[in-house]
Amino acid sequence: MNSLGSQSRVELQDRGMSSLNNPKDWSWPFWAAVPLYPYGRRRTLRKEIVQDTIWTFDQLHGILYTIVPIRMTIVKLSAGGLLVYAPVAPTTECIRLVNELVAKHGEVKYILLPTSSGLEHKVFVGPFARRFPQAQVFVAPHQWSFPFNLPLSWLGFPQKRTQELPEDSSLAPFALEFDYAILDIDLGRGSFAEVALFHKRSHTLLVTDSILSVPSDPPEILQLDPYPLLFHARDNASETIEDNEDNRRKGWQRISLFALYFRPSALEVTSIGQMFRDALKAPQRSLKTYFGLFPFRWQENWKQAFDALRGQGRPFVAPILQILILPQAPSQVLNWADTVANWDFQQIIPCHFDALIKANPRQFRQAFAFMEKNLSSSESQPLLEEDLKFIQELEAGLVKRGIATPAKDKL
């Protein structure tokens, strides 16, 4: 198989692969703060996106082997120095890869937390900032924490160096090179905020969670340890999966359905009794294999469900945002999308899934057409209604209990 394991040592070094490093360099001792897989052992993959200008740093996170990339992006400033968007876990390996850029391009000057609700992003900012004590830290407005709303300094943010991003992007110290637009939705018990950042010189848009694109093949960071891919490539608990390119791809596509729909229509969940009976037939029963527990059955049409989700790689808004979050403020969201769509970008780097989306402002704006009454399905390629059913039922339950408020009318 044409896997990463067959590549040369030089290729791995050039691409910032962690495969050649000491496993101690992958250690993240504070994983219990947000206990997501891969817990205390996080590998980092650096890629150069725009030569000598933009780099991405991918790690992994997820639940029960349903894992996707989580991404930090670093941009070189024209006058020297670096801007960091959405830090990841500052492991020894990660900081070494950043410092290689520092040695060549200058110090980390700015660190941006572009969300108020994304705990998986927020948890890394304080520890990352402590590794670069000269950097200024900017955060999206209306930061909050659960179950208690604590000051940022109590959450590890450096008090003297942390400030809220100005609402007017021209007031930011990096305004000559970047525009940004802040989406800030009041959800009652907290806010959902996203800072879209536009790097003018490279025509690149950085986003956090608002837009994504799903690749048909597993991202490179998942290939470093393919076990989660192979775990989800199985059709039942008793099946042993061969490690090959097709099975890795199959596992990734099913992981994508899990991660974005939670319970896609092509998935059946077995009863508890059947799950334990199947576990007794499993060829391996260990902690790594969850003792043979595998309560899933995929219908034959699962691949069609993935193809509809992927939509030939078009950018789209994640289902949970489409149903639970953005409909709380449709006018605000569409105004924000219109502002972003006025920028002259040619590519998008989100914090999850595909590392680089070749997309223009029209395609970005079209991703939010689901919030408009006059939806043109031929252009927007909306997600399948049957796959959205579980999240819609989840929303109805939250509204019934008073935890969420009903969605506002489309515009």
Secondary structure, DSSP 8 states (H G I E B T S, - for coil): ---GGGS-HHHHHHTT-STTS-GGGGB-TTGGGS--BTTTB---EEEEEETTTEEEEEEEEEETTEEEEEEEEEEE-TTS-EEEES-----HHHHHHHHHHHHHH--EEEEEE-BSS-HHHHHHHHHHHHTSTT-EEEE-SS---SSS---GGGGT--GGGEEE--SSGGGSTTTTTEEEEEEEEE-SSSEEEEEEEEETTTTEEE-SSS-B---SS--HHHHTS-HHHHHHH-SSTT-----SHHHHHHHHHHHHHHHHHSS-TTEEE--HHHHHHHHHT-S--STTTGGG---EEE-TTHHHHHHHHHGGG--B--HHIIIIIGGGSHHHHHHHHHHHHTS--SEEE-SBS-S-B---HHHHHHTTGGGSSS--HHHH----HHHHHHHHHHHHHHHHTTSS-------
